[in-house]
Amino acid sequence: MGGHAQADRRRRARALITLIAEASSGREALEHLAQHPVDLLICDWNMPGMTGPRCCRPYAPMQG
């Protein structure tokens, strides 16, 4: 019974993922994000041209 529930969760999770994009630098990532908004952003800590935190900063939730 657990296997069926797990397969159902996987199926639903896959349905949520519509696009995975890759960028070779922080600048390329920001250019892509300007044209294609995302719900989840994952990047390397050190990328060519800028750090991962710098790339994510414009998309961080507002504090306070």
C-alpha positions in Angstrom: 0.0 0.0 0.0 2.9 2.4 0.8 4.3 1.9 -2.7 1.1 3.1 -4.4 1.0 6.2 -2.3 4.7 6.9 -3.0 4.2 6.5 -6.8 1.2 8.8 -6.6 3.3 11.5 -4.8 6.0 11.1 -7.5 3.5 11.5 -10.2 2.0 14.7 -8.6 5.5 16.1 -8.0 6.5 15.6 -11.7 3.3 17.3 -12.8 4.5 20.4 -10.9 7.8 20.7 -12.6 7.3 22.3 -16.0 10.8 23.5 -16.8 14.4 23.2 -15.6 16.8 25.8 -17.1 20.5 26.0 -16.7 22.8 29.0 -17.0 26.6 29.0 -17.3 27.0 32.3 -15.3 25.2 34.5 -12.9 24.7 37.1 -15.7 23.1 34.5 -17.9 20.9 33.4 -15.1 19.6 36.9 -14.4 19.0 37.5 -18.2 16.9 34.3 -18.3 15.0 35.2 -15.1 14.1 38.6 -16.5 12.2 36.8 -19.3 11.1 33.7 -17.5 9.9 34.0 -13.9 10.4 31.0 -11.7 8.9 29.5 -8.5 12.2 28.0 -7.4 15.7 29.2 -7.9 18.7 27.0 -7.2 22.3 28.1 -8.0 25.9 27.5 -7.1 27.5 29.5 -4.4 30.4 30.5 -6.7 29.5 31.1 -10.4 31.4 32.9 -13.1 30.8 36.7 -12.7 28.9 36.7 -9.4 28.1 34.6 -6.3 25.0 32.6 -5.9 23.7 34.8 -3.1 24.2 37.9 -5.2 22.2 36.2 -8.1 19.4 35.3 -5.7 19.3 38.6 -3.8 16.6 40.2 -6.1 14.4 37.2 -5.5 14.7 36.9 -1.8 11.6 37.5 0.3 11.1 40.9 1.7 12.2 41.1 5.4 10.1 42.8 8.1 
